Amino acid sequence: MPKTTRPKTGPTTARMSPAYRRRKGYTQAIVTLTDAFTKRRKDYWLGEYGTPASRELYHRVLADYESLGRRLPDRPPQSEAAAFDEPAVDELILEYWRRVAREFLPKRCHAIKATLRVLRQMDGSTPVSKYGPKRLRLLREAMISGDPSASPPRKPWSRTTVNDRVRIVVAVFRWGVTQELVPASVADAMSMLEALKRGRTRAKEGTKVRPVPEFVLAASIPHLASPVRAIVRVQLLTGARPGEIVGLRGRDIDRDAGTGLLVARLNKHKTAHLGRERLVYFGPEAEAVLEPFLSGREPSQPLFSPAEAEAERRARQHAERKTPLSCGNRPGTNRVEAPDRKPSDTYTVSSYRRAIQYACDRAFPPPEHLRPRTLGGGRGETQSEFIARLAEGERCELSEWRRSHRWHPHQLRHNAATRIRREFGLEAAQLVLGHSSAAITDAVYAERDATKVVQAMQRLG
């Protein structure tokens, strides 16, 4: 019987970065680069193996190599130890992070933290006065290339993400000017670096966020717990951001005397630092969804609770139980007094997103060979055991399956914006979503109604 091989799946054009390694017979770190045109190989010595300075120089050499189109640098970057009285970049990063952690919303903090990690990795020991557009450009190349050797591995960032992260770096140095840590000339010179333009860079283009397909949404909603299902429906009816709904409490909602509608006046939201007010109005349908969560609850308590969702799940499992109560565990008999983990009282955007992912996986289970197996004794595979068992092609296949059958809560805002624009126009969509300009609503959120184009062409012939 002829031997069959499974076709390879996944990307075939990814290039591995040259390895950081120890030179045989020495205590020094080294990286070997190959010129993409002449194929000439050259070793670059990086310093004592395993030290932060040698790893920093390694990332700087790679960024220079990639910026030259994988040509050998004429002169390798030099490691600059802290032999200066002025602060280094890592000191500036530390001071900025202490201020950022108090002032930005969690999502933005995550982006800033990822950016500062790459900056420290590339130029942590560099004196701030030695930083400038050239080094910022090399940092940008590192963002474009990614780092598969990092823990966790850092994927290449898209063009728009790279531009945003470069603006974060410039903002860090501008803040340093106000604290008299950075010369003003350094921040001014860095701001002169032009942003990456579409079609003129090797950075990948990000995919535009689209509304959730109706069949995917309809199939996954029944698998959600009632608190999560309520958040989804409120998002679809109001066009609010996930972070504006998951933490709602009874005290945040009041009835507007002029319109008679329920309205939430949010103190914390995306544009609060600009002095803008964010109001979320709830129509009759949204009010009907909120009613069960508003009644009989303290005003200070969150409306949507993971603890209640967990209690609902356990009650459903008990109702579906086939083992008689005289056999096995009864409810409450195996309860741990002080569990290591217990459900929170309120959802975060991350826990809300994970709940949606679990529902999608139940609604659209992957093919049989991409599911965890049952081991001896009835124990199922852990996630780490499951991933370790899969071949590289199977991992790519599973990733593609999940990408096609999962959705995230930010897409619901696009669903709502598209529906509101289709029924009430662009200006109404702008006001409901809380945008200061209709250009944002038009370009990012509300999909244009293609049926009007089809009708026009049918009439025009």
N, C-alpha and C positions, 0 to 999 in steps of 0.2 A: 504494500500500500504506500503510495507516494507520501512523503512528509509534507505537511502543510504548515505554513507560517502565517501568523497573524499580521495583517498589514499594520505598519507603523502609523500612529496617530500623533497629533500634537505638532508643535512648531519644529521645523527642521533648519531654520536659519539662525537660531540663537547661537551666539559665540561665547565660549567660556573665557573668562578673564585669566590672564597669566597668574600662576600661583605664587603666593608668598611662601617661601620655604627656607630651610636652613641649609647653608652650604656645607657639603660633606667635608668633614675634617676641620671645620671652623666653627666658631660660635656666632658667626655673622649671618644676618638674613640677606636674602638675595631674591631678585625677580629677573626672569629672562624674557626679553621682548623680541618679537620677530617682525621685521619690516614687511608690511603688506605688499610692497612692490619688488624690492630687491631680494626678499626672503633671507636677508642677513640677520643673524641672531646676535644679541648683545646682552651681557649680564650687567645689572645695576645693583651695587652694594647699598644696603639700607641701614646698616648699623647693627647693634647687638640684637640677636634674634629674640623675639618675644616681648621686646620693650614697646611701650606706647609710641615712642619717637620713631622707631623703625616702621611700625604699622602706619603711622601718619605719613611718613615719607613714601611708603608703598602706595597708598591711595593717591598721593599727589603725583607720583610718577605715572600711574595708570591714567589719571585724568589728563595729563600732558600728552601721553601716548594716544589716547582716543581723540583729543582735540586736533591732533595732527593727521587724523585719518589713518591711525595705526602705522604711522611712520616713526622711526626711532628719533627720540629727542636728541638734539645736538649736545645739550648740556643738561644733565639731570638736575631737578630741583634739590636744593640743599636743606637739610634739617636745621632749624633755627632754635637752639636751646634758649632758655630764659636767662640770657646773660645781660638783660636790659632792666633798667629800673621801671620802665613803663609796663602797664598791664598787658598780659597776653590775651589772645582771643578767648581761651577757655574761661578766664576770669570775667570777661565781658559777658559771655554766655550765662555764667552762673548768676551774675547780678541781674541780667535781663529776665531770666527765668523766675527769679524770686518775685519780680514785679508782675510778670505775665500770669502766673498761677492765680493771682487774686483778681485780675481784671477781665479776662477773656472767658467766653463760654467754652464748655468742654470740647466741642468739636474743633474749634479753632486752636485750643491748647494742644490738641493731638497733632495738628498740622505743624504747629510751631515746634513742638518737641521733636518730631521727626526731622525737621529742618536743622535744628540746633545739633542734633546727634551727628548728622553728616558734616556740618561745619566743624564741629569739634574733632571729628575723625580725620578730617583733611588738614586742618590748620589750627589745632588747639594750642600749640606752643608758639605760634607766630605772634610777634608783637603787633598790636593793633595799628601802629603807624606804618608797618610794612605791608599792610593789606591794601588791595586796590582792585581795579577792574580786571587786571590779568588773572589774579588769583580767584576772583569771583567767577571769571569765565571758566577756569579749570574746575571750580566747584560745580558749576552748571553742567559741565561735561560728565562729572561723576553722577549727578542726578539723572542725566539722560541714560547713562550706561547701566545703572543699577549695581548691585553688589550681591551675587549669589553666595558669597562666602560669609556674609554677615549673619548674625544670630539675633532675630530671625532674618532669613534672606530678604534683601530689599530689591523689589522688582523695579525695572526702568519706569520712570515717571513720564507721563504724557507732556506734551508741549505746554498746555495751559497750566498744568500743575507745576511744571518747572518754572514758568514765569511767575506764578504766585509765590513759590518758595524763594525765588531770588528777591522778590519784593520784601519778604520777611527778613532776609539777611540784611538788606539795605536799611530796613526799619530798625533792626537791632543796632546797627552802627549809628544811625541818626539819634536813637535814644542815648547811645553812649556819648554823643556830642553834648547832649543836655546835661549829662552827669559829669562832664569834664574828664571823661575816660578816653575819648577818641578825638583826634584833631578834626576840625570841621572840613578840612580839605580832603580827608580820606572818604568821608561819607558823600561829599559832593562828587568826587571822582567816581565812586561806585555807582551812583545814580545815573551816570552817563551811559552805562552799558545798555544797549538796545535789547528789547524783548525779542524772543524767538518768533519768527513769522512762519505762517503756514506755507509749506512747500519749500522752505529755505533752510531746513534743519533736518538732522537725522532723528530728532525726537519723534516718537509716535504720536498720532492724533488720538485724543480720547473719544470715547463713544458718547453720543448725546443721550441724556436720560429721556426715556420714552414713557408714556403711560403704561400701566400694567394691562396686558391683554385681558379682555373680558372673560374669556374661557378659563384662563389661569386664575383670575380673581374669584370667579364663581366656584371653581373646584376646591380652592384652598380655604375659603372663609368657613365652611362647615367644620373644619378641623381645628379652628381656633377656640381657645377658652373664651367665655362670655366677656370678660373685661377687655381682652385684646380685640375681639370682634367689635365691641362697642367703639374702641379707639379707631379702628379702620373705618367704620361707618361714619363717625364724626369727621374724620379727615376727608372722606369723599364728599360729604355734604358741605363742609366749610372751607376746604382748601387750605387748612392750617398746616403748619409744619409739625412734624412728629414731636419735637421738643416743646411745642406750645400746648399739646394735648395730654401727653403722658403724665405730667405732674400737676394737672388741674386739681384744685380743691374746691370745696363748696363755697369758701369765702371769696374765691376769685370770680364767682359768677353772680350776676345780679340781673334784675329785669329792668330794661330801659323804659323810662316813663314815656318817652316820645313815640317809640315804635312798638312797644309791647313785647319785644323780643328779648330773649336771654342774651346777655353779652358778657364776655370775659375780658377784663382789663388786665393785661399782662404787665408785670413789673420787669421781668427778665425775658428778653427776646433778642433777636439777632441785631436789631438796629437801636437798641436802648441807649448805647453809648453815644449815638448821634442826637439824642434828645427827642426821638420820635415816639409817638404813642401807638401801641398795637392793640386793636380791638378785634375780637373774634365774635361774630354774631352767629347765633344758633336759631335756625328757622324751626317750624313746627316738627319736621321729621327729626332733626337733630335733637330737639327738646324731648321728643318721645324716646330717643335712644338714651339720653342722659337721665331721664326721670327715675328709673330704678336705682341708679347710683347716687342720686341726690337725696332721696328719701331715707330717713332713718340713719343718717350719717352725720357725725360731728363736722362742723364747717372747716376745722383744721385738718381733717383726715383726707388723704388722697382718694379721688374717685375710683381709680383703677389700681387694684392691688394684686401683685403676683401671689401673695399669700392666699387670697380668695380664689385665684385661678388654680393653685395647687390643691386647695380643699375641694374644689369642684372636680378636679381630675380624680382625686382619691374616692370621692363619692360615686363617680361614674364607674370606676374600677370595682367598687364594692357591689354596685348594682348588677354588674356583668359577671360577678363571681359565680363559679359553678361548684366549687368545693363547699360542702355543708359547713355551717358555722361550728359544728361539733368537731370538725377536723381542721387542722392548720391554725393559723393565726386569726384572731378576732380583732376588729378595729380597736386600736389603742393599746393592745397587749405588747407590741414590740416597739413602742415609742421610746426614743432616746431622750433622756432628760436634758442633756446639753449637747445638741448636735453641732458638728463642726460647721455645717452650712444650713441655713434656713431661708425660706423665701423672704424677700424684702417687702416693705409696706408700699412701695411705689415703683413703678416701672421707670427705667432709663431708656433712652433711645436705643442703646445697644441691646438691652434685654428684650425690648419690644421687637427689634429686628430679628433676634434669634428665635423668638416665639413664632414669627412669621416663617422663618426658614424651616422650623420643625414641622409646621403645618403643611408647607409645600412638599416636604419630603414624604409626609404621609399621604398627601393627595397624588403625588407623582413619584412612586418608588422607582429607583433606577433598575436597570436589567439585573437578572439574578446573579450574574457573575460579578456585579459591582456592589453587592450587599454584604454586610458583615455575616460571618458564619456562626453556627452554634458549635461550641467546643464540647469536650467531654464533661459530663456531669450537668449538662444543660446550660452551662455558662456561655454567654455570648462574647464575641470578640470586643475588646475595648477599641476605642477609636485609633489609638496608636498602633495596636496590633493589626487592625484592619488596613490602615494606610501602609504599614511596613510590608504587608503581604502582597499588595498590588504591584504589578509591573509598571514601568514608566508610561507605557501606552495606555494601560488601564486607568492610571491616575488622570491622564489627559482626557480620556473618555468620560470619566466620572465628573471632572471639572466642567466639561462642555455640557453634560447632561444637567448639572445643577444650574449652570448659567442660563440654560434655556427654560428651566422649569421653576426657577425661584424669582422672587421679586423683593424689593426692599421698600420700607415705608415712605421714603422720599418720592417714590414714583406716584403715590396717591395724590400728591399735590398737583402733579401734571395731569392726572385724570380729571381732577376737579376743575383745574384751569381751562382745560380743553372744552369741557361740557359747558362751563359758564360763558366762555367766549362764543361758543356756537349758538347758545340760546339768548344771550343778553348783550353780546358785543365785547370788544377789547377793553373799553373803559371800565365796564363792570368787573371784568376779570382782574384788572389792575387794582381796583379798590378792594375787592374781596381778599386778594392775596396780600394786600398791604404794601404794594410796591410804590415807590415815589415816582417812578417813570413807567409809562406804558411800553417803552422800548424793551425793558427787561422782561415784561410779561410776554411780549410778542416774540422775542428772540429765544428765550430760554424755556418758558413754561407752556404756553398755550399753543397747541398744534393747530395749524390752519385747516379749515374744513375743505377737504379735497372734493367733496360732493358738488360744491358750487362750481369748481373748475370743470367737472364732468358735465354738469348741466349746461354750462355755457358752450362747451365744445360740441355737445349734441345739438344745440340749437343753431350754432354757427356753421356746423358741418365740417 
